Amino acid sequence: RNVNLYGQYGARLDRTATVEGRRHPLRSEGYMYKSVLLGGGPVIHLNRLENLWVDRIIYTHHWRGLINDLIEEWSMAVAGAGVMWASNMVFVASPSVDLITKTICGISAIVAGATGVFTLHMIREHRSLGKYAAHAANYFQLYENHATGLQGLSIKYSAPWAGVMWSFGVTCVTLVFYLFSSFLVLAGAHMHVLVTAFLVAGAYVYARGVNPFMHDIRKVAYRIGIIHAPPPPATPVARSFQVSPGDNALDTLVLPPPAYGPGSDQ
C-alpha cells in the first residue's frame, strides 16, 4: 500500500506504471543488433525484467516466478547443448569425413560445450540467490547500469539458447555442404553414365519433338498410376466444322478430302 501510494495522489494504477517518473533507458541500435544475433532473446528477457523492476521495486512472488522460469529454460538449453556436442563429435570421430568438415564441426562442438558449462554455472548461481524481494533488489542493482539499465543482464540471460542456436546452425550448414560435395564426387565418378543418358534423351526429344515427348511422359505416368486422368490424344481427330456459325445446313459443312487408294480410278 505504501509503495503503490494507495489512497494518495498519483497512486500506481498498474504494476508496470511508474509513480516516480523513472523511465528505463532507450534501447540503442547496437543492442538491437546484438539481440538479432542472439535470436531475439535479449529483447524478450529485457521486456520482462523492465516490467518487474519498476521504480527499483520488485515483489517476492514475481522474483520467484522469474527464477523458476529461468532455471527451466536453461535446463532445456543444457540438454540441447549436450545433443549438439554429441552430434558434432560423431562427425569429428568419423574417418570418412574430410578435414574441413571435421574442423567446422569441432568448432561447433566447442561452442556447444562452452554453452553447456556456462549454462550450468548460471543455474547454480540463480539457485543460490535469495528468494525474497530484498535479494532480488540487490541482484538487480548489481547488474543495473545508468546508461543501459538491465540490457547487459538480458544479454547474459539469452546466451545459453543463443549458443545452442548458433551451434545448430553451423552444424546444419556444414552437413548441407558435406552432402553436396559427396553428391558431386559421386556424380563425377559416374559422369559417363549421366552424359550418355543425357545424349540419348536429347536425341529422343529432338526426333520426337517437345509436345510428343511430353505426351509420352504423361502416358507412362498414367500407366504407372501417378496421374489418374488419361492423357489427351497426341494427334487431333479430323472433324467437320461450319463455315458460318449461324447456318446449320449440311451443305455448308466442309469435310476433309477423301483419301484415294492405289486401286482407285483417280
Sequence and secondary structure as in RCSB ss.txt:
>XXXX:A:sequence
RNVNLYGQYGARLDRTATVEGRRHPLRSEGYMYKSVLLGGGPVIHLNRLENLWVDRIIYTHHWRGLINDLIEEWS
MAVAGAGVMWASNMVFVASPSVDLITKTICGISAIVAGATGVFTLHMIREHRSLGKYAAHAANYFQLYENHATGL
QGLSIKYSAPWAGVMWSFGVTCVTLVFYLFSSFLVLAGAHMHVLVTAFLVAGAYVYARGVNPFMHDIRKVAYRIG
IIHAPPPPATPVARSFQVSPGDNALDTLVLPPPAYGPGSDQ
>XXXX:A:secstr
 TTTTTTSTT   STT  SS        HHHHHHHHHTTTHHHHHHHHHHHHSBTTB  HHHHHHHHHHHHHHHH
HHHHHHHHHHHHHHHHHH TTS HHHHHHHHHHHHHHHHHHHHHHHHHHHHHSS SSHHHHHHHHHHH BTTTBT
HHHHHHHHHHHHHHHHHHHHHHHHHHHHHHHHHHHHHHHTHHHHHHHHHHHHHHHHHH HHHHHHHHHHHHHHHT
S  S    SS     EESSTT   GGGEE       TTS  
